[in-house]
Amino acid sequence: MSNKYLARAAVGDTVKILGFSGDCYESERHLVGKSGIVEYIDDMGAIHGTWGGLSLLPEDNYIIIKKKETENG
């Protein structure tokens, strides 16, 4: 099974970053508290989105604040 299935979020969901599981560099701290839409999840399970240049890992601390809207509601 690919690591991409470990992600709790799905493409199109809006997530809010609460923190990172590992060491957080000063240049990444500005992302805590930001939200964005998940654009894709790579084969390693990293979640890429509109919040900035850093991907989230499945073990990072984030919440889904809005699920992707479907055509049926």
N, C-alpha and C positions, 0 to 999 in steps of 0.2 A: 504494500500500500504506500502511496506517495505521501510525503510529509504535508502536502498542501491540504490534506483532509484533517489535519490537526487544528487548523484555524477555526476559531469559533465564529468568526465573521464570514460573510459571503460577499462576493462582488455586488456592488450596488448598495450595501448597508452603509449607514453613517455611524462612525465610531468616535469615541472620545478617549484620548490618551490620558491615563491616570499615572503611569510610571513605567519604568523599565526593569526587567528582571535582573540584569547585570549592572556593571559599572556604567554610569551615565556621564558622558563627557559634557563639559560646560557648553559646547556648541549644540548639544542635543536637548538641554534642559528647557529651552524655549518651546519645545513641542509638548511638554506636559501641560495638559489643560486644553490643548487644541483638539478640534474635531475635523473630520473630513470624510469623504466618500471613498470606500474601497474600490480601487480600479482593477487590481488583479492580485492573485495569489500565486507565487512562483512554486516551482517543484520542491523547494526546500521548506515551504510553509510560511515564508515571509509575506507579510501583508503590505501591499503598496497602495498608496492613496493620495488624496489631494491635500493632506495636511503638511506636506513638505518632503524633503529629500530622503528621509530615513524610513526604512520599512519597520514594521512591527513583527515580532516573533510570536508564535502561539503562546509562549510562556510570559510575555509582557502583560502588564496590567492595563487593560482597556475595557470599555463597556460599549455595547451596541446601543445607541440611543434612538436609532430608527432603522427598521428593516427595509430592504429594497421594496419599492412599490411595484406591484404586479399590474398587468393590464386589467385584471379582474377586480382590482381594489386593493 
